[in-house]
Amino acid sequence: MSTQLETHRADAEIYHGDAICKQKSQELLDQFFLPRGLLPLNDILEVGYNRTSGFIWLKQQKKKEHRFVAIGRTVLYDTEVTAFIEERRLRRLTGVKSKEFFFLITVSDIYIDVHNTSRITFGTLTGISKSFPVSAFLIEEETDQKK
């Protein structure tokens, strides 16, 4: 277990089991106005959320590679994904990498600008960022609700 996780675990809400963890992770994304398809994890073992610090973590049984077809990008999710969540933003993100050509780029920040809520931006520690339509990260039920 990471040191950062241990620090925030004491006062956190913690859930175990894939079904409840998927539900709670989607509720968190909804609560903070982030698209539900942003963390398409499988076989989730644990989800935790420290309301005081905003720290969240998700542990899955094995790493997952997911292709976001609408933007032509493949993203790799490690067995443990952590971040600080706040309105329209995941910051200090760990455990998420994007495949760019032959390289894996660590994603450290994801945010939706309050002035343009139709775009979501992914940033790296080096300051490089790329924006995409938020609609590329919606799941089917969200798309159906918006029709």
Backbone torsions as a table, in degrees:
resi	resn	phi	psi	omega
1	MET	NA	137.1	-178.4
2	SER	-69.8	151.5	179.1
3	THR	-60.9	-41.5	179.5
4	GLN	-59.3	-42.3	179.7
5	LEU	-63.7	-44.8	179.7
6	GLU	-58.9	-39.7	-179.1
7	THR	-62.1	-39.3	-174.5
8	HIS	-95.6	-6.8	-174.5
9	ARG	-70.7	-33.7	-172.7
10	ALA	-53.7	-46.6	-176.2
11	ASP	-103.0	20.7	-173.1
12	ALA	-94.2	155.3	167.8
13	GLU	-85.2	127.5	-176.2
14	ILE	-127.3	133.8	-179.4
15	TYR	-125.0	148.2	-179.9
16	HIS	-128.9	144.9	178.4
17	GLY	103.1	137.6	-171.9
18	ASP	-56.1	-48.7	-174.5
19	ALA	-62.4	-51.9	-179.2
20	ILE	-67.8	-35.4	179.5
21	CYS	-66.4	-40.8	176.4
22	LYS	-62.6	-44.5	-179.7
23	GLN	-60.9	-48.0	-177.7
24	LYS	-67.0	-38.4	179.0
25	SER	-66.4	-38.2	178.1
26	GLN	-68.9	-38.1	176.8
27	GLU	-62.0	-40.5	178.0
28	LEU	-63.5	-45.1	178.7
29	LEU	-60.8	-42.2	177.2
30	ASP	-61.4	-48.0	-177.1
31	GLN	-57.4	-33.6	-176.9
32	PHE	-104.7	17.8	174.0
33	PHE	58.9	42.5	175.8
34	LEU	-114.9	148.0	-177.9
35	PRO	-66.2	139.2	-176.9
36	ARG	-62.7	-25.1	-177.5
37	GLY	-84.1	4.5	-176.6
38	LEU	-66.9	-32.8	-178.8
39	LEU	-123.8	75.4	-176.0
40	PRO	-82.0	64.8	-174.6
41	LEU	-88.0	155.6	178.5
42	ASN	-122.6	155.8	176.7
43	ASP	48.6	53.6	-178.6
44	ILE	-75.2	125.7	-178.8
45	LEU	-89.2	-35.5	-174.2
46	GLU	-154.7	140.0	171.4
47	VAL	-129.0	134.3	177.6
48	GLY	-132.8	148.6	179.6
49	TYR	-145.1	120.5	176.4
50	ASN	-99.2	105.3	-176.3
51	ARG	-61.8	-33.2	-177.6
52	THR	-66.8	-48.0	-177.2
53	SER	-93.7	-18.6	-175.7
54	GLY	82.5	7.8	-177.7
55	PHE	-77.4	131.7	175.3
56	ILE	-125.5	154.2	172.0
57	TRP	-145.7	150.9	176.3
58	LEU	-134.7	129.2	176.9
59	LYS	-115.7	129.3	176.9
60	GLN	-119.2	159.9	-174.9
61	GLN	-59.8	-42.2	179.1
62	LYS	-144.7	163.0	179.1
63	LYS	-59.3	152.0	179.6
64	LYS	-131.5	137.6	173.7
65	GLU	-109.0	127.1	-177.6
66	HIS	-128.3	133.4	178.8
67	ARG	-99.8	119.4	172.9
68	PHE	-89.5	94.8	-172.2
69	VAL	-59.1	-41.6	-175.6
70	ALA	-60.6	-25.4	-180.0
71	ILE	-116.3	0.6	177.5
72	GLY	64.4	36.8	-178.7
73	ARG	-125.3	142.9	174.3
74	THR	-107.5	133.6	-178.7
75	VAL	-122.2	137.3	177.9
76	LEU	-106.1	130.7	178.3
77	TYR	-112.1	124.0	180.0
78	ASP	-72.5	175.8	179.1
79	THR	-67.4	-22.0	176.2
80	GLU	-129.7	123.3	176.8
81	VAL	-116.1	129.5	179.4
82	THR	-130.8	156.4	177.3
83	ALA	-170.1	166.2	167.2
84	PHE	-102.2	123.8	-176.4
85	ILE	-103.4	138.9	174.5
86	GLU	-149.5	174.9	-175.6
87	GLU	-54.0	121.4	178.4
88	ARG	60.3	25.7	-176.2
89	ARG	-155.6	142.8	166.4
90	LEU	-119.6	117.8	-179.3
91	ARG	-119.4	161.2	-175.7
92	ARG	49.8	43.2	-179.6
93	LEU	-69.4	138.3	173.5
94	THR	-130.2	154.2	175.3
95	GLY	87.6	11.1	-179.5
96	VAL	-128.4	127.1	178.7
97	LYS	-134.1	143.9	178.5
98	SER	-108.3	138.9	175.6
99	LYS	-84.9	120.2	176.4
100	GLU	-123.4	110.5	-174.6
101	PHE	55.1	-113.4	-179.1
102	PHE	-106.5	12.5	-175.6
103	PHE	-113.9	153.6	170.6
104	LEU	-104.9	122.8	-178.4
105	ILE	-107.7	125.2	178.9
106	THR	-75.6	126.3	177.4
107	VAL	-91.7	125.6	-176.8
108	SER	-116.3	-12.0	-176.2
109	ASP	-151.3	134.4	175.9
110	ILE	-131.6	128.8	179.1
111	TYR	-152.0	155.4	174.4
112	ILE	-113.4	120.4	-179.5
113	ASP	-68.0	130.8	-178.5
114	VAL	-61.2	-24.5	-179.5
115	HIS	-87.1	-14.4	177.4
116	ASN	-144.6	81.8	-173.9
117	THR	-77.6	2.6	177.3
118	SER	-90.3	-5.7	-179.0
119	ARG	-120.1	143.3	175.7
120	ILE	-121.9	135.5	-175.2
121	THR	-113.1	137.5	177.9
122	PHE	-113.7	125.0	-178.0
123	GLY	-117.7	158.5	177.9
124	THR	-115.0	169.2	177.7
125	LEU	-64.6	-23.5	-179.3
126	THR	-83.2	-2.3	178.1
127	GLY	92.7	-0.6	177.7
128	ILE	-80.7	137.6	178.1
129	SER	-140.1	160.0	179.4
130	LYS	-144.3	136.8	180.0
131	SER	-109.1	148.6	179.3
132	PHE	-139.1	164.1	174.9
133	PRO	-66.7	136.9	177.4
134	VAL	-58.1	-33.8	-177.9
135	SER	-57.5	-23.1	179.1
136	ALA	-70.5	-13.2	-176.3
137	PHE	-116.4	13.5	175.8
138	LEU	-85.0	151.7	173.4
139	ILE	-98.0	165.6	-171.1
140	GLU	-52.7	-43.0	-176.8
141	GLU	-65.6	-31.1	176.4
142	GLU	-69.2	-40.1	180.0
143	THR	-65.1	-41.5	178.6
144	ASP	-63.5	-38.6	-179.4
145	GLN	-67.0	-30.1	-176.8
146	LYS	-82.1	-10.7	-179.4
147	LYS	-79.3	NA	NA
